[in-house]
Amino acid sequence: MKEDIFSFWSRIADDAFVHPDDKDIFARVRHTLQTDCLPICFVGPLRTAKIVLLFLSPGYSKFDTDQALTAHGQSYYRSQRMGDGRLPSEADHALAHKWWTKIVRQFDPLPERLADQIAVLNIGAYHSVKFNDWHMLTALPSSRVALDYAQQVLFPKAEQGERVVVCLRSARLWGLSQGVSGSGECYGQALFVPATTQGGIMHRGDFRNRVVAAVRSALDLPVRA
């Protein structure tokens, strides 16, 4: 891995809308990504989280644009980029809080108690209402850093059972597969690729139950909620 993901994100100015390594790509290529927001490809305690959930890219609301212009918002993003923060509270970002608590409720009926134990990692770092810029993922250094971190750091640890990684969106882009039947695949001990809806909700069935059990075990929660 050429550069650690946390080191990479430490090199962006607090008020910058584009990472310096990505600027040339944005200047050359047409896209529909939001460049009036603060970019970030992960939230939550990615350095230490027992559970990491893989998605594609962050969504967008007008709040993201407004937040980017405030000292508080810039400070919040700087803190998140260090990889030690909690998942966003309702006060931090109401829509982001609503989204992640819905996702985490698949694993525990009281998701907010897990805000400091679960992280979300995206391939893309730039906000969008509906992601259509697939070509940018191969071009942007920030996306390649995210993929490198997942494939070279997270995946080996999950396969060895040191962390639990659950891919809830865009498995093929992460270099993963849902298996021959498409119902789900587990690599090693704890790298899971369940079948999901586009919104990251796992299909019900034995494989989902297996993923939930692994997550709850890693979090020292009773196996059945």
Beta strands, then each sheet from edge to edge (+ up, - down):
strand 1: 42-43
strand 2: 51-55
strand 3: 118-122
strand 4: 164-167
strand 5: 184-187
strand 6: 191-194
sheet 1: 1+ 3- 2- 4- 6- 5+
end
